[in-house]
């Protein structure tokens, strides 16, 4: 599956739309995500950012041998993020 994390933009056809990091992580935990596209700023920093999803992936790879999606994209309008 292809997962698109963004609170404002609509996912392209063929992608599953999620609005918050915990939703993306839940889908990543299924082991079936092959592509992941992340926005950084999601409108509520208390709920997290796209970067938090990357940190979760990094931790899971290091500690639990998680296999990340084969492709990870960043589509953020925030260059620093």
C-alpha positions in Angstrom: 0.0 0.0 0.0 1.0 3.6 -0.5 0.5 6.0 2.4 0.2 9.8 2.1 0.5 11.8 5.3 -0.9 15.3 5.0 -3.4 17.4 6.9 -4.3 19.7 3.9 -3.4 18.2 0.6 -5.5 15.4 -0.9 -3.7 12.1 -1.5 -3.0 11.3 -5.2 -5.1 8.5 -6.7 -4.0 5.1 -5.4 -2.7 6.4 -2.1 -4.2 6.0 1.3 -4.8 9.4 3.0 -3.8 9.8 6.7 -3.8 13.1 8.6 -1.7 12.3 11.7 1.5 10.5 12.5 -0.1 7.8 14.7 -2.4 6.8 11.7 0.7 6.4 9.4 2.5 4.4 12.1 -0.5 2.1 12.5 -0.4 1.3 8.8 3.4 1.0 8.8 3.1 -1.7 11.5 1.1 -3.9 9.1 4.3 -4.4 7.1 2.5 -3.7 3.8 3.4 -0.1 3.1 5.7 0.0 0.1 5.7 3.8 -0.4 5.3 6.6 2.1 5.0 10.3 1.4 5.2 12.7 4.3 4.4 16.3 5.0 6.3 17.9 7.9 3.9 20.5 9.3 0.5 19.0 10.1 -1.3 21.8 11.8 -1.1 20.5 15.4 2.5 20.0 16.6 1.1 18.3 19.8 0.0 15.4 17.5 3.4 15.3 15.8 4.9 15.9 12.4 6.1 13.9 9.4 9.5 13.9 11.0 8.1 12.0 14.0 7.2 9.2 11.6 10.8 9.1 10.3 12.0 8.9 13.9 9.7 6.0 14.6 10.9 4.1 11.5 14.6 4.7 12.5 13.9 3.4 16.0 12.1 0.3 14.7 14.8 -0.5 12.2 17.5 -0.3 14.8 15.7 -2.1 17.6 13.2 -4.4 16.0 14.6 -5.2 12.5 11.7 -3.3 10.9 11.8 -3.3 7.1 10.9 0.3 6.0 9.0 1.1 2.9 11.1 0.8 -0.3 10.4 4.5 -1.1 9.9 7.4 1.2 9.1 10.9 -0.1 8.8 14.3 1.5 6.3 16.6 0.0 6.5 19.4 2.6 6.4 23.1 1.8 8.6 23.6 4.8 12.2 23.4 3.6 13.7 23.4 7.1 11.3 20.7 8.2 
